[in-house]
Amino acid sequence: MGSVPGSGRSPGGGNGNPLQYSCLENSYGQRSLSQTQGTPDYPRFLESVDEYHFVERLLPPTSIPKPPKQEHYPTPCGWQPPRDPPPNLPYFVRRSRMHNIPVYKDITHGNRQMTVIRKVEGDIWALQKDVEDFLSPLLGKTPITQVNEVTGTLRIKGYFDQQLKAWLLEKGF
């Protein structure tokens, strides 16, 4: 038995265990040093594909399934599908991955209440004008809005999530 290459120590850490070192070369021509302690008695295992259907039940689905067709809309929970064909407008509000309308409440700095419309595609400025026209009679004044073209979001000062969701459903999104 020799010493560990490059360390100047004896194999086994000085406790008398005989360690063996073997030099392995992989298919790329790289060598690695493998340390084994005697001959390992690893348990043998068998790869079985017959029982894989038990494993498949535990795996999450790779995509969210389309919602089932219903006889009556809206469903008891209030959900309804987008209109087919989509509305002929210069903008489009895509549904979230769970098939919901992407209108959310947002609160920052403790009391700054905002409503956010996400997933806007197309002319976001036309959506801003339509939202202002819709909310102006409700407020009695023009709402304060912020457009972010890069992220496709429209922020409105105040909580108008229920009104905007109903308005977008009425438009066919």
N, C-alpha and C positions, 0 to 999 in steps of 0.2 A: 504494500500500500504506500502511496505517495502522499504528498501534501496537496491541499487545495490550490489550484493554479492561481498564482498572483497574490495569495494571502499570507503565506508563510506559516500557516497553521496546519495542524494535522486534521485529517478527516474525522467527522463525528463530533467535533466540538470539544475533544479532549475527554469525553465520557466513556470511551471504549467501544462505542457503536461503530461497527465497520460500515462506512458509506462507500458506495461505488459511484464513480463518475463515468459517464459515457458521452461521447461526442456524437451528436445526431446531425445529419445533414438533410435539409428539406429539398424539395424539387426546385427551389430558386437558387440553390447553391449556398444558402446561408447555413452557418453552423450554430448550434446552440448546445450548451452544456446541460446535461440532464443528471440530476442527483437522485439516486435510488438507494434504498436501504434494504440490502439483501434482495430477495426475489419477492415482489409484492404478490399477495394472494387476493386480488380484487374479485369481488363476486361477479359472476357472469350475468349478463342480462340479455333478454331477448326482445327485439323490437317487433311489436305486433300491430298490424294495421287493422285487424279485425275489430278491435275495441275502440277505434278512433272516433266513432260516432258518439261515444260518451264524452269525449273531449270537446267535440264540436258544439255540443249543447252548452258548454261553459264559456265558449269564446263569444265576445260581443259581436254584434253584426258589423259588417264592414261599411254599410251605409244605412241611413235611416229609411225605412220603407215608406212608400207612398201611402197616404191615408186611404182607408177603404171607402168605397162609394156608399153613400147613404141615400135613403129614400127622400128625406126631407132635410132642407137646410134652412137656417142654421141648425147645427146639432144641439143636443141638450146643453152642452158646455158652452155654446155660443160660437163655435168655429164654423167657418164656411170657406169653401175653396175659392181661389181666384177665378174671375170670369174668363171664359174661353170663347173667343179669342181675347187677348189682353186689350185694354182700352187704347184708342188711337190718340195718344198724348205725346208731347216731346220728351217726357220723362217716364221712368218706370221705377216702381218701388218693389224690389225683389223680396220674397218671403224669407224668413229665417230658416235655418236648417231643420227646425221643428215645425215648419209650415205655418208659422205665426206672422202677423204683421209686425215689422221691426220698429215699433214706436215705444219708447221707454221713458220713464221718469228718471231724472238725475238730480241729486242734491249735492252741492259742494259748499265748502266754507260754513257749514252749519245751517244756513238758511237760504242759500241761493237755489231756487227751484227752477229747473229747466225741463223741457220736454225735448227728446232727441228722436229724429227720424233718421234711421240708418238705411244702408243698402240702396241708395238712390243712384240710378243710372240715367244718363242722358242729360237733358237741360235742367240742371238743379235750380237755376235762377227762375225758370218758369214755375217750378214747384213752389219756390219761395213766394212768388207773386200770388199763386193760387191759395196757398196757406194763409197769407196775409188777407186776401179777399174773403176767405172763409171765417177767419177769427175776428176780423174787425167789427162785424155786427155784434158778436158775443162780448167783446171787451169794451166797445164804445170808442176805441182808438186803435191805431195800427200797432200790432204786436212787435216787440223787439226780437229780431231774428239774426242768426249768424250762419253763414254758408261756408262749408269746407268742401271745396271741389275735389281735393286730393283723396280724402277719405269717404266722400259721398255721403256726408251727413248734413242735416239741417237742425239747428238748435233754436228753440223758441223759449223765451223767458216766461216762466209760469208752468203750471201743470195743466196740460190739455190732452193728455194721452187718450182718454176715453173718447173725447170728441173727434180727435184726429184718426183714431182707429176706425170709428164708425164712418167717418168721411172717406177714408181710403177704401173701405169695403164697399161703400156706395159707388165709388168711382170704378171699382172692378179689380183692385189689386189684391 
